[in-house]
């Protein structure tokens, strides 16, 4: 056997029989040496979903999962920097996060409050289980089957679509209260987005978790990651529309408002159809969404032309709001393209 890199070595070995009833297969010598194996070493055999067998040496079967992360905080650490460490630990799969001050120093109230608010608002299924002057411990209590990737993504999409509709409603009524509510809701989408990234990272590291988090096979992980990001960006643009509403000083004239609403109705219909196509695995529905993108661009141009009748100080905000509506249609098309890639086998021989 050649000394090629792991994952690139491949050779054919014949199945043999010994004792009249026992089947055996010899193992590569280089692999035996590399894993420090010898006669009598206990091996673990595991059958995968596709019928293949995985052979695990003792050092892998005995290795315990790192479940707890320790984040040390110095008096000079910025709260955002500490938070980013906590996010990274959460995303790669740690279930218990210990945030401790170095030495006998207490955690600053600024760091403590920042982490508490972040955990409550952005980390799904996470609770504060220890809260002392020099330590804050967060624990993920939610089991993966309780909230699968599909369930979390469905909630994200529902919230994002509702945000878009409410943002347009606030534009028509010049309702700043509704606009502010849309902005505050964005964190709900973000928290589900972080949770989905966490699940997908765990599945990439452990293929056996794919079924546990609700997916069919590892190939779909990248597709769901791209779609979750597109849903997040859709919610971000609903937030941007709401932000522009708050900046507007005068009501939008009816002609322009109707053109924006026609574009909005098309964009959000495309978005909802793209998500439906994902869950129904409907290649043709996804294709129909993509085909509507040209119409969305046309409606955007018509709306932009009407903006010229607005006052000078309003033009920039209105054009940016229209752009965000159009971007919603584009993200719907992006989602649909991923759906096509995930389901192309259904339309080819």
C-alpha positions in Angstrom: 0.0 0.0 0.0 1.4 3.4 -0.9 2.0 6.2 1.6 -0.6 8.6 0.0 -2.6 10.9 2.2 -5.6 9.8 4.3 -8.8 9.9 2.3 -6.9 9.4 -1.0 -5.7 5.9 -0.5 -7.9 3.3 -2.1 -7.3 -0.3 -2.9 -9.3 -3.5 -3.5 -9.1 -6.4 -1.1 -10.8 -9.7 -1.4 -13.1 -11.2 1.2 -11.7 -14.5 2.6 -13.3 -17.3 4.7 -11.7 -19.2 7.5 -12.9 -22.0 9.6 -15.6 -22.7 7.1 -18.0 -20.0 8.4 -16.0 -16.8 9.4 -15.5 -14.1 6.8 -12.3 -12.0 7.2 -10.8 -9.0 5.4 -7.2 -8.0 5.9 -6.5 -4.4 7.0 -3.8 -2.1 5.5 -0.5 -2.3 7.4 0.2 1.4 7.2 -3.2 2.1 8.8 -2.4 -0.5 11.6 0.9 1.2 12.3 -0.5 4.7 12.1 -3.2 3.9 14.7 -0.8 1.9 16.9 -2.7 -1.3 16.7 -1.6 -4.8 17.5 -2.9 -8.3 17.7 -5.9 -8.4 20.0 -6.7 -4.7 19.7 -10.5 -4.1 20.1 -12.1 -2.6 17.1 -15.5 -1.0 16.6 -17.6 -1.8 13.5 -20.5 0.5 12.6 -22.9 0.1 9.7 -23.9 3.3 8.0 -27.2 4.2 6.3 -25.9 3.4 2.9 -24.8 -0.1 3.9 -21.0 0.7 4.2 -19.0 -0.3 7.3 -16.9 2.0 9.3 -14.0 0.6 11.3 -13.0 2.6 14.4 -9.7 2.1 16.3 -9.8 2.2 20.1 -8.5 5.8 20.3 -11.6 7.0 18.5 -14.1 4.8 20.2 -12.9 5.9 23.6 -12.6 9.6 22.9 -15.1 11.5 24.8 -16.9 14.4 23.3 -15.7 17.8 24.6 -18.9 19.1 26.1 -17.7 22.1 28.2 -16.0 25.2 27.0 -14.1 27.6 29.4 -13.8 31.2 28.4 -11.4 33.3 30.5 -12.2 37.0 30.8 -9.6 39.7 31.7 -10.5 43.2 32.8 -9.4 44.5 29.5 -11.7 42.3 27.4 -14.5 44.0 25.5 -18.0 42.6 26.0 -18.4 42.0 22.3 -15.1 40.1 22.1 -16.2 37.8 25.0 -19.6 37.4 23.3 -17.9 36.3 20.0 -16.0 33.6 21.8 -19.3 32.4 23.3 -20.9 32.4 19.9 -18.1 30.4 18.4 -18.2 27.8 21.2 -22.0 27.5 20.9 -21.8 27.1 17.1 -19.2 24.3 17.1 -21.3 22.3 19.5 -20.4 22.9 23.1 -23.4 22.4 25.4 -21.9 24.2 28.5 -20.2 27.5 28.3 -18.3 28.7 31.4 -17.4 32.4 31.3 -15.0 33.0 34.1 -13.0 36.0 35.2 -9.3 35.4 35.6 -7.9 35.2 39.1 -10.1 36.5 41.8 -11.5 39.4 39.8 -15.3 39.6 39.4 -16.9 39.7 35.9 -17.7 43.3 35.1 -21.4 44.2 35.2 -21.1 45.3 31.6 -19.8 41.9 30.4 -22.3 40.1 32.6 -25.3 42.0 31.3 -24.1 41.8 27.7 -23.8 38.0 27.9 -27.1 37.6 29.7 -29.0 39.6 27.2 -27.3 37.8 24.3 -28.1 34.4 25.7 -31.7 35.2 26.2 -32.2 36.9 22.8 -30.0 34.8 20.5 -29.2 31.3 21.8 -32.1 28.9 21.3 -32.6 26.5 24.2 -29.9 28.0 26.4 -30.3 28.9 30.0 -28.1 30.6 32.6 -27.4 27.9 35.2 -24.7 29.5 37.2 -24.5 33.2 38.0 -21.9 34.2 40.6 -19.6 37.3 40.8 -16.8 35.7 38.9 -18.6 33.2 36.7 -21.5 33.0 34.3 -22.4 29.5 33.0 -24.7 28.9 30.0 -26.1 25.5 29.2 -27.9 24.3 26.1 -30.9 22.3 27.3 -32.7 21.7 24.0 -32.4 18.3 22.5 -32.0 18.3 18.7 -35.0 16.1 17.9 -37.2 18.7 19.7 -36.3 21.4 17.1 -34.9 20.0 13.9 -33.3 22.0 11.1 -36.5 22.0 9.1 -38.6 23.2 12.1 -36.2 26.0 12.9 -36.0 27.1 9.3 -39.7 27.0 8.9 -40.1 29.4 11.9 -37.4 31.6 10.5 -39.2 31.9 7.2 -42.6 32.6 8.8 -41.1 35.3 10.9 -39.2 36.9 8.0 -42.3 36.9 5.8 -44.3 38.5 8.5 -41.7 41.1 9.1 -41.7 42.1 5.4 -45.5 42.4 5.3 -45.5 44.5 8.5 -42.8 46.7 7.2 -44.9 47.5 4.1 -47.9 48.0 6.3 -46.0 50.5 8.3 -45.0 52.3 5.1 -48.6 52.7 4.0 -49.8 53.9 7.4 -46.6 55.8 8.3 -46.7 53.8 11.5 -43.4 54.1 13.4 -44.6 51.8 16.2 -45.1 49.0 13.8 -41.8 49.7 12.0 -39.9 49.6 15.4 -41.6 46.3 16.2 -40.3 44.9 12.9 -36.7 45.9 13.8 -37.0 44.3 17.2 -38.3 41.0 15.7 -35.2 40.6 13.6 -33.3 39.1 16.5 -35.8 36.2 16.5 -34.7 35.3 13.0 -31.1 35.6 14.0 -31.4 33.3 17.0 -32.9 30.5 14.8 -30.2 31.2 12.3 -27.4 30.6 14.9 -29.2 27.4 16.1 -29.3 26.0 12.5 -25.6 26.8 12.0 -24.9 24.9 15.2 -26.8 21.8 14.1 -25.3 21.8 10.7 -21.7 22.1 12.1 -22.4 19.2 14.4 -23.7 17.1 11.5 -20.6 17.9 9.4 -18.4 16.7 12.3 -20.5 13.6 13.0 -22.4 12.1 10.0 -24.6 10.0 12.3 -26.2 13.2 13.6 -27.6 14.0 10.2 -30.8 11.9 10.8 -31.0 13.2 14.4 -31.3 16.8 13.3 -33.9 15.9 10.7 -32.0 15.7 7.4 -31.8 12.9 4.9 -28.1 12.9 4.1 -24.9 15.0 4.7 -25.1 16.5 1.2 -28.1 18.6 2.2 -26.2 20.4 5.0 -24.6 23.0 2.7 -27.9 23.6 1.0 -29.7 24.3 4.2 -26.9 26.6 5.4 -27.2 28.7 2.2 -31.0 28.8 2.5 -30.9 29.8 6.2 -28.5 32.6 5.3 -30.9 33.8 2.5 -33.8 33.8 5.0 -31.7 35.8 7.4 -30.9 38.4 4.7 -34.6 38.6 3.8 -35.4 39.5 7.4 -32.5 42.0 7.4 -34.1 43.8 4.4 -37.5 43.9 6.1 -35.6 45.6 8.9 -34.1 48.1 6.4 -37.5 48.9 5.0 -38.8 49.6 8.5 -35.8 51.8 9.3 -36.5 53.9 6.2 -40.1 54.3 7.2 -39.0 55.8 10.5 -36.8 58.3 8.6 -39.6 59.4 6.2 -41.2 62.8 7.1 -44.2 62.8 4.7 -46.6 60.1 3.6 -45.8 58.3 0.3 -48.1 59.3 -2.6 -50.7 56.7 -3.5 -49.4 56.0 -7.0 -45.9 55.2 -5.8 -47.2 53.3 -2.8 -49.3 51.0 -5.1 -46.3 50.3 -7.3 -44.2 49.4 -4.2 -46.9 47.1 -2.9 -47.3 45.3 -6.2 -43.5 44.6 -6.2 -43.8 43.6 -2.5 -46.7 41.2 -3.1 -44.7 39.5 -5.9 -41.5 39.4 -3.8 -43.1 37.9 -0.7 -45.1 35.4 -2.8 -41.8 34.3 -4.4 -40.2 34.0 -1.0 -43.0 31.9 0.5 -43.2 29.7 -2.7 -39.4 29.1 -2.5 -39.7 27.9 1.1 -42.7 25.7 0.2 -40.7 24.2 -2.7 -37.9 23.4 -0.2 -40.1 21.5 2.2 -42.2 19.8 -0.6 -39.0 19.0 -2.6 -40.9 20.5 -5.6 -38.4 21.2 -8.4 -41.0 22.7 -10.7 -42.3 25.1 -8.1 -38.7 26.3 -7.4 -38.2 26.8 -11.2 -41.4 28.9 -11.4 -40.0 31.2 -8.6 -36.8 31.8 -10.5 -38.7 32.6 -13.7 -40.5 35.5 -11.9 -37.3 37.4 -11.0 -37.3 39.3 -14.3 -40.8 40.6 -13.5 -39.6 41.8 -10.1 -36.8 43.8 -11.7 -39.3 45.3 -14.1 -41.6 46.3 -11.3 -38.7 47.8 -9.4 -37.7 50.0 -12.3 -41.3 51.3 -12.6 -41.4 52.1 -8.9 -38.1 53.9 -9.0 -39.3 56.1 -11.9 -42.2 57.2 -9.7 -39.8 58.2 -6.9 -38.8 61.3 -8.8 -42.1 62.9 -7.7 -41.2 62.7 -4.1 -39.4 65.5 -2.2 -35.6 65.6 -2.5 -35.0 64.5 1.2 -37.3 61.5 0.8 -35.9 60.1 -2.5 -32.9 58.3 -1.0 -34.9 56.6 1.7 -37.6 55.5 -0.7 -35.2 54.1 -3.3 -33.4 52.1 -0.6 -36.7 50.7 0.6 -37.6 49.7 -2.9 -34.2 48.1 -3.3 -34.8 46.0 -0.2 -38.2 44.8 -1.6 -36.4 43.8 -4.8 -33.7 42.0 -2.8 -36.4 39.9 -1.1 -37.3 38.6 -4.6 -33.7 37.9 -5.4 -33.2 35.9 -2.1 -36.3 33.9 -3.0 -34.6 33.1 -6.3 -31.4 32.2 -4.5 -33.3 29.8 -2.2 -35.1 28.3 -5.3 -31.7 27.6 -7.0 -30.5 25.7 -4.0 -33.8 23.7 -4.0 -33.2 22.9 -7.7 -29.7 21.5 -6.8 -31.1 19.5 -4.0 -33.8 17.9 -6.0 -32.4 17.7 -9.6 -32.5 13.8 -9.4 -36.3 14.1 -9.5 -36.3 15.5 -13.1 -33.4 13.7 -14.7 -33.1 10.1 -15.9 
